[in-house]
Amino acid sequence: MFFKFFTKKKDKISSWREAEERSARFLEKAGLKITARNYHSRFGEIDIVAEEENILHFVEVKATEGDYDPLERITLSKMEKITKTVEYYILKNGIQKEYQIDAVIVTNSNIEWVQNIF
């Protein structure tokens, strides 16, 4: 029984990592330079930080196999954590560029980049 539970959890993590890897490759093909992945602060986590000319993109990756809108999983609480983490990243690194918060939605057959989600 324990082995089944462990195996399922491992598969889920692997799927999440695959979605994040696909997202990073997608953004690089779109011309962005990945500068950080899985940035953690005491406020939260940013999945991908990328640069495009003078704009810094903070990207939340959402993977789905269901029939729902993955953007709905970015709750008010999650948005507050992302915003605080972005502000901390900018302050800590002395960044003086424009920035935006984006999402990349990954499904089995598609990747969608949604810019300026809030």
N, C-alpha and C positions, 0 to 999 in steps of 0.2 A: 504494500500500500504506500509506504513512504517513497519507494522508488518511483512509482507512477507520478506522485505529486512533484517530486524533484525534477523529473523529466519534463513535465508540462511547464514548469516555471522556467527551466533552461530554454525550452523552445520559444517561449514568449520573449525572453530577453534577446535571444538571437534574432528574432523578427524585428524587434525595436532597433537593434544595431544595424540590421540590413537596411531598414527604412532611413535611418540617419545617414548611412553611407551613400545610398542612392540619392538622397537629398543633396549631400555635399558635392557629389559628381555633377548633378544637375545644375547646381548653382555655379560651379566652375565652368561648365560648358556655356552658361549664360554670361560669362565674363567676370564673375566675381572671384575675389581671392579670399580663400578661407584663412582667417587669422586665429581662430580659436574654436575648439569643440568641447562641449560639456563643461562650460565655464560655471563653476560653483562659487557662491558667496553664502554668507549666513542668511541671506534673504531668499535665495532660490537658485535656479539653474537656467542657463541659456544653452540651447542645444548647439547652435552654430552662430559664430560671429564672422561676418564676411565684409569685405570692402569692395566698393564699386566707385571708381573715380574719387569724388569727395564725399561719398555717402557711406556710412557704416550701417550694415544690416544686422539686426539681432533676430535670429530665426528660431521659431518654435516648430518642431517637426511633429506631425500627427499622422499616424498610420492607421488605416482602417480596412476592414474586410466586410464591414456591415453596410446596411442601407440607411445610415444616418449621416448627418453633416458633422464631420470631425471638428469643425470650428466651434460647434456647440460645446465641445469638451474644454474649451478655453473659457473657464468661468471667470467671474469677477475676481474671485480670490486669486486665481492663477494669473490674471492680468496684473493685479497689484504686485504679486511676487516678481513677475517678469520686469515690470517697470522699476521696482526698487533695485533689482539686480542690474539692470541696464544703467541706472543712475550711479550705482556703486562702481561698475566697470569703467564708466566714463571718468568719474572722479579719481579713482585709483590710478588710471593710466594717463591722466592729464590730456584727454582727447578733446579737441576743439573742432570737431567735424559735425556736419548734419548727420542725423541718424533716423532710422525708422525701424519699426518692429513688424516683422513679416511672419508668415506661416508657410510651410510647405506641407501639402497634403499628399500622402503616398498611399496608393492602392496597388493591388496586384498588377494592374495594367497601365496605370497612369500616375503622373506626378504633376501637381498644380502648385504654382507659386502665387500666393496671395500677398500682395504688398500693402503696407500700412494697415494692419488689421485693427489698430486702435490708436 
